[in-house]
């Protein structure tokens, strides 16, 4: 077996790991036995273009455990093949995870030292693999947090490295709250850039775009919106974050995807702030009505409608949602979200019952109608209190029967039967 050539004290630790399997107690599963030649073959398979072969090698090397660490260290430090290195890093992460669970602090530290150094690699693929190896599974290495923060602070890291750092911090939850100041700096001051590529075919352009996106050292369009997910994990109640998100939601000059991320943060993470943001969410929703078919405003529109499902609504918001739900000029997914939000709004949504019923009457057989969502809503939303329930149930059954005569849809028929039962019981 090759001896690991790694700088400093790690050399000696890695060399011992490569030669001596951990002395497991009786309560620990013995590692799989393998010869030096077998390990060398498996390590070589990590670079296979056949995904099944590479995955089998990872699984086998994980079972062999620390006996294979030296060879894996050699791959990480000496090979130029990004795929082979990445798979070696992922395998070391699995071996580290087992060592940490077994309280083998010496082995855990040696492997973590190697993985932490990979977080400083200029190759985003390597950083991505190392971040996953250190933070993707429990127990996570808290030693990675400063390195992940350093990646976000740097102006010289590719998008893939920044994304890996963000997800890594997100995995820690509130334990990574120390990263909030740097994340806020990125959220508020990084400038996003659009990527433009040329190519003879759509496939060629798509591949060029993917490569340019992953390797971009500038922030790419929509990247800051992804930070909102990190904030939801590490600082859902942090006053600094809540204040920043509230300002972003109100700011019409901010990117629509970022405003959507801010709205999502406020209603899901900070309950009081989410309710306080209701007027701003409504204003933004009205604003998107003028550009509802234009990306990314169409995405923002859907996010805002979904956000309304997390706060207490008044008749004003119900009226706005009904207007979206019944409008055939809206996108199908937008109408569906509006109906679902009305369905979850409680008693205040009773004013939506008759308009939704009318949609089934007028559009029940037309493509693009959110039929099944409306059927479910009519069973869950209380009709207006002054309406005759028996008469409504009878009229609704006639409408359902008419639709089913032209549509052989067992799922729709089942939801119709369920909704009729609920109405008849009221």
N, C-alpha and C positions, 0 to 999 in steps of 0.2 A: 504494500500500500504506500502511496506517495505521502511524504511528510508535508504538512501544511507550512508554507513559507509566508508567514504573517508577522508584521512588525511588533516588537515589544513583547510583553508578558503573554499576550494572546497566543504567541507561537507555542510556548510550552503547554498552556492549557489546551489548545486545540490538538497538539500532538498527543497528549494524554487521552483526550476524548477519542481520537482516531484509533487508538490502540486498545483501550480498555473500556469494555461495556460497563455502565454504571452498576455498582454493587447493589442490586435491588434486594429489598427485604422480602420475606415470605408473602407479604400481602400485595406485592407488586408484580405485574405481568412481566415475564422474562422477554427480552427483545429477541427478535428472530435472528437465527444464526446465519451467517453468510461469509464466504471466503472473500479475499481481497479481489480476486478476479470477478466474482459475481457482483460485488459492489461497483467495481470499475465499469462493468457492462451496464448496470442500472444507471449510473451517473451519466454515461454516454447517451443513454436513451432519453434523458431529460431534454436533449436538444432535437429529438425526433420530430419530423414534420407530421407524423401520425399522432393525432391528439390522444388516441387510446393508448398507444405505446408510452407516450410521455406521462400520462396520468397514472398508468400502471406502475411506472418507475417511481413516481412520487409516493404512491401508496406503499410500495415495497420498501423503499428507503426509510419511510416513516416508521415502519415496523422494525427495521433493523436498528434504527435509533442512533444513539451517540457513536456507535462503532463506525458509522458512515460519515460522521461530521467532518473529519479531516479532508476527505475527498470533496465534500461539498464546499468546504472553505476554499480549496484550491480552485474550484470552478468559479466561485464568486469573485476571487481576486485575480484570476489569470485568464479566463476565457473572454473572448470578445463577442461571442454569440449572446445577444440580449435574451433570447428565449431560454437558452440553456441556463444562463445566470439567474433569470427570473424564477425558473422552476426550482433551481437549487435553493434560492432564497425562500421560496414558499415551503420547501421541504424542511429547511432549517427552522422555519417558523413553527411547523408542526412538532418537530423534535423539542424545540424550546417550550412549547405549550405543555408537553408531557412532563418535561423536567420541572417546570414551575409547579405543576399540579402535585408532583411527587416531592416538593420542597427540596429539590436538588439545586441549592442556590449557586453552587460553584459552576455547574454545567449551564444553568440558566444565564448567569452573568457572562460567561465566555461567548455563548451564542449571541446574546443580545449585543455585546460589543461589536461583533461582526456585522450584525444587521443594522445597528445604529449608524455605522460608517457608510452603509449603502444609501441611507437617507440623504447623504451629501453628494451622491453621484450626479453627474450632469444629465444622465439618461433618464427620462421620465418613466420609462418602463421599469427600470431598476428601482427607482424611488417608490413607484406604485406597488411593486412586489414587496419591498421592505416594509412599507407602511402597513400593508395587509398582514404581513407575517408578525408584526409587533402589536397590532391593535385590532386585528380582525376577529380574534377569538379570545375567550377568557382562559386564563387570566391575562389581561393586557399589560404591556410594559409601560409604566408611568414614566420611565426614563426617556421614552420617545417624545413626550409632550414638548420639551424645549426645542428639540430638533424640528418638529412639525411647525412650531411657531416661527422658527428661523426660516423655514422654506417660504412661509407666507410673507415674511418681512422682506425677503430678497426680491430684487428686481431682475434677477438673472436665472429664474427657474422656469421651465416650460409649463404649459397648462396642465399636463398630466401629473406633474409633480405637485402643483398647487392643489389640484383636485384630490389627489391622494392624501395630502396633508389635511385638507378640510374634512374629508371623510374620517380620517384617523382621529381627529379631535372630536368629531361628532360621536364616534364610538365610545369615547370616555364619558360623555354626558357632563354633569356638573363638575366632575373631577378636573376638567380642562378649562374651568372658568378663568384661569390665569391668562388664557388666550384672548379674552374679550377685547382688551384695548387694541391689540394688533388687528383683530378681525374688524373692529369698528373703523379703524384707519383705512383698511382695504375697502370696506363697504362705502365709506363716505368720500374717498379721495382717488381711488383707482379709476382710470379712464378706459372705457371699453372700446374695442376696435372691431370693425367688420372685416371679415376675411374675404378676399376676392381671388379667385383662381381662374385659369383658362385651360381649356382642353378640347380635343376634337370630339369626344363622345361624353355622354352623361356619366358613364362609368369612370372614365378617366378624370373628369372634373370632381366626382364624388370622392375618389381616392386622394386626389391632390388636396381637396378641402379637409378631409379627415387628417391627413398628415400635417397640414398647416395649422389646423385647430389644436391638435395634441402637442405640437412643438412650439406653439406661440409663446414668446416671453412677455408679450403684452396681454393685458386682460382682454378676453374675447367677449363678444356680444352675449349677454345673459349670464355671464359668470358671477356677477355680484348677487344675482337672484339666488344662486345656489348657496350663498353664505347664510341666507335666511334659515335654511334647514339646520345649519350648524348652530345658529343662535337658539333655535327651538330646543336643541338638545342640551347645550351647555349653559345657557343663561335665559331661561324662559320667563323669569320674573325680574331680571336685572333692569333697574331703572334707566341706566344709560342706554340699553338696547331698546327698551320700550319707547323712550323719547326719540331715538333715531328712526325707528320704524314708523312712528306717528308722523314725523316730518316727511319721510319719503312718500308715504301714502298720499299726503296732501299735495305733493309737488308734481305738477303736470309736466314739468320738463324732465323728470326722471324716466328711465326706461320702463315701459309697461310691465315687463316681466318682473322687474325689481319692485314695482309698486304692488304687483300681485303677491309677491313673496312677503312683502311687509304686511299686507292685509291678512294673509294666511297666518303669519307669526302672531299678530295681535289677537285674532279671534281664537287661536288654538292654544297659545302659550299664556297670555296674560288676560284672564277673564274680564276683569274690570276695564282694562284698557281696550279690549275688544268691543265691549258694549259702548264705551265712550267714543270709539271710532266709527260707530254706525252711521252718523251723518256723512262722514268722509267717504265711507264705502259706497253709500247711496249716490253721492255726488260723482264719484268716479264711474259708477255704473251708468249713470245718465250720460256722462261724458263719452263713454265708449259706444253709446248707441249710434253716434254719428259715424263711427268707423268699425262697426261690428263685423264687417266682412274682411277687414284688413288685418293681416298678421303684423305685429303681435297683439294688437288690440283685441282681437277675437279671443286670444288666450286669456288676457286680463279680464275680459268680460265674464268668461266662465269661472275664473278663480274668484271673482267678486261675488258672483251668484252663489257659489259654493260656500264662501265665507259667511254669507247671510244665514246659512243653516246652523251656524254656531252661536248666534246671538238671539236675544229676545226681540221679536219683530212687532211692529205696530201696523195699523191698517194702511199707513202710507207705503211701507215696504211691500206688503201683500199686494197692494194695487199695482205696484211697479212690476213685481214678479208675475202677476197674472197677465199683464200686458206683454211680457216676454213669452210666456208659455203659450199664449193663443195666437201669436203672430207667425204666420207661415213664412214670412220673410226672414225669420231668424234661422240660424243653423240648427240642425236637428239636435246635436248634443247640447246646445245652449238651452233649447226648449226643455229637453229632458232634465237638465240640472235645475231649471226653474220649477218644474213640476215637483221634483224630489225635495227641493227646499221648502216649497209650500206644504208638502206632505208632512214634513217634520216640524212645522212651525206651531203646531198646537191649535187651540180653539180660535185664535185670531185669524186663521186661514179659512174660516167657514165661507167668507165672501168669494172664495175661489171656486167653490163647488159647482155652481151653475155655469160659469164661463168654461170650466174644463169639460163639463158635460156637453156643452154646446159644440166644443171642438170635436168630440166624438160624433155628434150628430152631423156636423158639416164636413169633417175630414176623415171620418173613421176608416174609409177605404183608400185614402190617398197615401202615396209613398211620402216618407218624411214626417209623418205624424207620430208623436211619441205615445202610441196607443197604450202599450202595456203599462207605462208609467202613469198615464192618466187613469187607467182602470184601477190600479193599486191606490192612487190618490183618492178616487171617489169612494173607496171602501174605508179609508182611514180618516178623511176629512169630514167633519160634521157639516151637513147641509145647513143653510140659513135656518134659524130657529122658527121662523114663521111659515116655513114650507111644509106641505103635507108629505110626510115620509112615505106613506103607502103609495101615494100617487107618483112620487119620484122613483120608488123602486120599480113600479110597473113600467114607467116610461123608460127607465134605464134597461130593463130586461128586453124590451122591444128593440132598443138600439143595439144591445149586445147580440141579440139573435140575428139581426140584419147583418151585422159585421161578420159573424161566424158563418153565415150562409155562403159568403164569398171568400172566406179565409179558413183554411184547414190548419189551425194553429192550436195544438193541445195545451201549450203553456198559457196562451192568451185565454183560452176557454176556462182553464182552471182558476186563473186570477179573477175572471169575470164572475164565476160561481162564488168565489170567496168574498168578493166585494158585495155581491147581492145579499149574501147571508148577513154581513155586517150591517148593511142598511136596513134590512128587514127586522133586525133585532133592536134597532134603536127606537 
